[in-house]
Amino acid sequence: MKKRFLFLPAFLLAVQLLSAQTDALNTFVEQHKNEPAFSFAFISKELLDITIKTDMSEKDWKKVQQVVKNIGSLRILAADSLVDGVELYKEVYKLVPQDEYSELLAVRDGKTSVRIWERDEADIVTDLILLVGAPDDFVLICFSGNIELSNIAALAALFDAEEADDLIQSSKKAKTDFSISPNPSNGDFNIRYQESGDAPEMLMLIDQNGRTVTTLHLSGQAEEQVSMNNLPAGLYWMQLQTRNGKVGVKQVQIVR
């Protein structure tokens, strides 16, 4: 087994320190994502690409990429059988940091309300928040990346709770699997991928705001150890990509 190290440049630590702007939203998602009424997925750009290629016959998810280009990742929390969808909508509305995000769209259609906010850095849109609330429906989608926008109204029309859940389920079917142990860990993880005819090629670590913290090229062995002792404690997404282009994503936790 070969041991690999992920070194975090000091300047990237600032990315972790910026998380205060969305800590409240992250906490909300973590509180609800495992509840039976909700569906949740973290979908990286690479996983979305695979979902589009493998599930085009069921749903034209390419529309998402056409409206919001250069997506880095998106987190989706959705539920379509609620009794308190409006209250959840109001709760999340209060959690959006209005001093960091600008409202792009606010529409109401009957009992359904939709809002979209954006955050930019140096005139580049880096984050979008899409929020949908109705008496029995709720959708929260957080987009990250250097995002180009073509039609905000079209983006709002693409998602209700049922459509969001369809994308979540489609992305789950498109994933490949790998194992991580131990998890939680103090920063050392064993990565195992044993699908015959393919080999692990690249490992990416993504923070809770959807930012890629670092990328590691793997040796192709079925089992490798990676050390992340330079990273702050917290939750991350680990993405493994194979030589044949398959993608797996799992959440990991670093504890001190």
VEXPAPA-210171 format. One record per residue: x, y, z of N, C-alpha, C, O in turn; residue in three letters. Coordinates in steps of 0.2 Angstrom, whole numbers, plus 5000, padded with zeros to 4 digits. Layout:
<atoms>
XYZXYZXYZXYZALA;...
</atoms>
This chain:
<atoms>
500449945000500050005000500450065000500950075004MET;500350114996500750174995500450224999499850234999LYS;500850265003500550325007500650385003501250405000LYS;500150425002500150484999499950545003499650535008ARG;500250605002500150665006499850715003499950734997PHE;499350755006498950805003499250865007499150875013LEU;499650915003499850975007499451035005499251044999PHE;499151065010498751125009499151185009499451205014LEU;499151225004499451295004499151335009498551335010PRO;499651375012499351415018498851465016498351475020ALA;498851485010498351535008497651505007497151535008PHE;497651435006496951405005496651395012496051385013LEU;496951405018496651405024496151465025495651455028LEU;496251515021495751575021495051545018494551575021ALA;495051495014494451475012494051445017493451455018VAL;494351415022493951385028493751435032493251435035GLN;494151495033493951545037493351585035492951615038LEU;493251585028492651615025491951585026491451605024LEU;492051525029491451485030490851515034490351495034SER;491051565038490551595042489951625039489451625041ALA;490151645032489551675028489051625027488451645026GLN;489151555027488651505025488651455031488251405030THR;488951465037488851415042488151405044487951345045ASP;487751455044487051445046486651395041486351355043ALA;486751405035486451365030486751295030486351245030LEU;487451285031487751215032487451185038487251125037ASN;487351215043487051185049486351165048486151115050THR;485951205044485251185043485251125038484851075040PHE;485651125033485751065029485950995033485550945032VAL;486451005037486650945041486050925046486050865047GLU;485650975048485150955053484550915050484250865053GLN;484450925043483850895040484050845035483550805033HIS;484650835032484750795027484650725028484550685023LYS;484650695034484550625035483850615038483750555039ASN;483450665038482750655040482350615035482450635029GLU;481950575036481550535031481150575026481150555020PRO;480950635028480550675023480950705018480750735013ALA;481650705019482050745014482550705010482750645012PHE;482650725004483150695000483750745000483650804999SER;484350715000484950764999485550734995485550674994PHE;485850774992486450754988486950814987486750864986ALA;487550794987488150834985488350814978488550754977PHE;488250854973488450834966488950884964488950944963ILE;489550854962490150894959490050904952489550864949SER;490350944949490350954942490450894938490050874933LYS;490950854940491050784937490550734937490350704932GLU;490250734943489650694944489050714940488650674938LEU;488950774940488350804936488450784928488050764925LEU;489150794926489250774919489050704918488750684913ASP;489250654922489150584921488350574922488050534918ILE;488050604926487250604927486950624920486450584918THR;487150674918486850694911486950644906486550634902ILE;487550614905487750564900487350504901487150474896LYS;487250484907486950414908486250424909485850364909THR;485950474910485250484912484850534907484350554909ASP;485150544901484850594897484150564895483650614893MET;484050504894483350474892482850494897482250504894SER;482950494903482450514908482350584909481750604910GLU;482850624909482750694911483350734907483950714907LYS;483150794904483650834901483950884906483850944906ASP;484450854910484750894915485250934912485550984915TRP;485350934906485850974902485651044903486051094902LYS;484951054904484651124904485051164910485151224910LYS;485151124916485451154921486151184919486251244921VAL;486551144916487151174914487151234909487551274908GLN;486551234905486451284900486351354903486551404901GLN;485951344909485751404912486251424917486451484918VAL;486651384921487151394926487751364923487851304925VAL;488151394920488851364917489351374922489351414927LYS;489851324921490451324926490251304933490651334937ASN;489751264934489651244941490251204943490451164940ILE;490451224950490951184953490651124957490851064957GLY;490051144960489651084964488951114966488851174965SER;488551074968487951094970487651044976487750984975LEU;487351074981487051034986486351044986486051104985ARG;485950994986485250994985484950964991485050904993ILE;484450994994484050975000483350984998483151044997LEU;482950934997482250934995481750894998481950835001ALA;481150914998480650875001479950894998479850944997ALA;479550844996478950854993478250824996477750824993ASP;478350805003477750785006477850815013477850775018SER;477750875014477850915020477150945022476750955019LEU;477150965029476651005031476851075033476451115035VAL;477551085033477851145035478351175030478851205032ASP;478151165024478651195019478751265019479351295018GLY;478251305020478251375020478651395026479051445026VAL;478551365032478951385038479751375037480151405039GLU;479851315034480551305032480851355027481451375028LEU;480451375023480651425018480851495022481351525020TYR;480351505026480451575030481151565035481451615036LYS;481251505037481851495041482451505037482951535040GLU;482451475032483051475027483151555025483751575025VAL;482651585023482651655021483051695026483451735024TYR;482951685033483251725038483951705039484351745041LYS;484151645036484851625037485351645031485951645032LEU;485051665026485451685020485751755022485451805024VAL;486451755022486751825024486651875019487051875014PRO;486251925020486051975016486552025014486652055009GLN;487052025019487652075018488152045013488552075010ASP;488151975012488551945007488251925001488651914996GLU;487651915001487251894994486751944992486451984996TYR;486751954985486251994982485651954979485751904976SER;485051984980484451944978484351964971484352014968GLU;484351904967484251914959483551904957483351934952LEU;483151864961482451844959482051834965482251794970LEU;481451854965480951844970480251844966480051894964ALA;479951784966479351774963478851734967479051694971VAL;478251744966477751704970477151684965476951724961ARG;477051614964476551594960476051554964476251494966ASP;475551584965475051544970475351544977475451594980GLY;475351484979475651464986476351454986476651434991LYS;476751454980477451444979477851504979477651544975THR;478351504983478851564983479551544981479751484983SER;479851584976480551564974480951624975480751674973VAL;481551614977482051664978482751634976482851584977ARG;483151684973483851664971484251724973484151784971ILE;484851704976485351754978485951734975486151674973TRP;486451784974487051774971487651804975487451864978GLU;488151774976488751804979489351814974489451764970ARG;489651864974490251874969490851894972490851934977ASP;491451884969492051904971492451934964492451894959GLU;492651994965492952034959492452024953492752004947ALA;491852034953491352034948491251964945490951964939ASP;491451914948491351844946490851814951491051814957ILE;490351784948489851754953490151684955490351644951VAL;490151674962490551614965489951574968490151514969THR;489451604970488951564973488251584971488051644970ASP;487751534971487051544970486651504975486851454977LEU;486151534978485651504982484951504979484751554978ILE;484651444978484051444976483551414981483751364984LEU;483051444983482551424988481851424986481651474983LEU;481551374987480851364984480451334991480651294994VAL;479851374992479451354997478751354995478451394992GLY;478351304997477651294996477351255003477751225006ALA;476751255004476451215010476751145010476851125016PRO;476751115005477051045006477651025002477850965002ASP;478051074999478651074996479151114998479051175001ASP;479751094998480351135000480951114996481151054995PHE;481351164993481951154989482451204991482351264992VAL;483051184993483651224994484251194990484451144991LEU;484451234985485051214981485551274982485451334981ILE;486151254984486751294984487251274979487551224979CYS;487351324974487851314969488451354970488451404973PHE;489051314969489651354969490051344963489951294959SER;490551384962490951384956491051454953490751504956GLY;491451464948491451524944490851524939490951504933ASN;490351554941489651534938489551594933489551644934ILE;489351564927489051614921488351604921488051544921GLU;487951654921487251644921486951664915487151714911LEU;486451624912486151644906485351664907485151714903SER;485051634911484351644912484051624919483951564920ASN;484051674924483851664931483151634931483051584935ILE;482751664927482051644927481951564925481551534928ALA;482351544920482351474918482651434923482351374924ALA;483151454927483351414933482851404938482751344940LEU;482451454940481951444945481451394942481151354946ALA;481251394936480751354933480951284932480551234932ALA;481651264933481851204932481751154938481751094938LEU;481651194944481651154950481051164954480851224956PHE;480651114955480251104961480451044965480951014963ASP;480151024970480350974975480450904971480950864972ALA;479950894966479950824963480550824958480950774957GLU;480650884954481250884950481950884953482350844951GLU;481950914959482550914963482750844965483250814965ALA;482150804967482250734970482450694964482850644965ASP;482250704958482450664952483150674951483450624949ASP;483450734951484150744950484550714955485050684954LEU;484350714962484650674967484750604966485250574966ILE;484150574964484150504963484550484957484850434956GLN;484550524951484950514945485650514947486050474944SER;485850564951486550564953486850504957487350484956SER;486350484961486550424965486650364961487150324962LYS;486250354955486350294951486950304947487250254945LYS;487250364946487750374941488450364945488950364942ALA;488450364952489050364956489350294955489050244954LYS;490050294956490450234957490550234965490550284968THR;490750174968490850164975491550154977491950124973ASP;491750184982492450164985492350174993491850194995PHE;492850154997492750155004493350195007493850205004SER;493150225013493550265017493550235024493050225027ILE;494150225027494250215034494850235037495350245033SER;494950255043494350265047493950325045494250375042PRO;493350335047492950395046492450405051491950365051ASN;492550455056493050505056493750485057493850425059PRO;494150535056494850515057495250575059494950635058SER;495850575062496250625063496650655057496950705058ASN;496450635051496750655045497050605041497250615035GLY;497150545043497450495039496850445037496450425041ASP;496750435031496250395028496550335023496950355020PHE;496250275024496350225019495850225013495250225015ASN;496050235007495550235001495650164998496150144996ILE;495050134997495050074993494550074987493950094988ARG;494750054982494350054976494449984972495049974970TYR;493949944971494149874969493749854963493649794962GLN;493449904959493049884953493549854948494049884946GLU;493449794945493849764940493849804934493349824932SER;494449804931494449844924494549914924494449954919GLY;494549944930494650014931495150024937495249984941ASP;495350084938495850104943495750174945495550224941ALA;495850194952495750264954496350304951496950284951PRO;496150364949496650404946496750474950497350494950GLU;496250504952496250564955495850574961495250544962MET;496050604966495650624972495650694974496150734973LEU;495050714975494950794976494550794983494150754985MET;494750844986494450864993494150934992494350974990LEU;493450934994493050984993492751005000492550965004ILE;492751075001492551095008491751105008491451085002ASP;491451115013490751125014490451175010489851175009GLN;490851225007490551275003490651254996490551304991ASN;490851194994490951174987491551194984491651184978GLY;492051214988492651234985493151184985493251144990ARG;493551174980494051114979494651144983494951194982THR;494851104989495351124993496051104990496551134990VAL;496051034987496651014984496450954980495950924980THR;496950934975496850884971497450834971498050864971THR;497450774971497950724972497950674966497350644965LEU;498450664962498450614957498650544961499150544964HIS;498250494960498350434963498850384959498950394953LEU;499050334962499550284959499150234955499450204950SER;498450224956498150174953498050104956497750064954GLY;498350104962498350044967497550044969497250094970GLN;497449984971496749974974496650004981496150014983ALA;497250004984497150034991497750084992498350074990GLU;497650144994498150194996497950235002497350235004GLU;498450255006498350295012498450375010498950385007GLN;498050415012498150485011498150525018497750505022VAL;498550565019498650605025498450675024498750715020SER;498050705028497750765028497850805034497350835037MET;498450795037498550825044498550895044498550925049ASN;498650935038498651005038498051035038497951095038ASN;497450995037496851025036496451035043496551005048LEU;496151095043495751105050495251045051494951015046PRO;495051035057494450995058493851015055493751075055ALA;493450965053492750985050492550935045492850875044GLY;492050945042491750905037491950925030491950985028LEU;492150875026492350885019491950835014491750785017TYR;492050845008491850795003492450774999492850814997TRP;492550704999493050674995492850644989492350604989MET;493150664983492850644977493450594974494050624973GLN;493250534972493750494968493550484961492950474959LEU;494050494957493850494949494350434947494950434948GLN;494050394942494450334940494650354933494550404930THR;495150304930495450314924494850314918494950344913ARG;494350274919493750274915493250324915492750324912ASN;493450374920492950434921492450424926491950474926GLY;492350374929491850364934492050404940492650424942LYS;491550424944491550474950491250444956490650424955VAL;491550444961491250434968491350494973491850524973GLY;490850504977490850564982490650534988490150504989VAL;491050544993490850535000491050585005491550625004LYS;490650595010490850645015491350615020491250555023GLN;491850655022492250635027492350685033492150745032VAL;492550665039492650705044493350705047493550645049GLN;493650755048494250765052494150785059493850845060ILE;494450755064494350775071495050775074495550745072VAL;495050825079495750835082495650815090496150815093ARG;
</atoms>
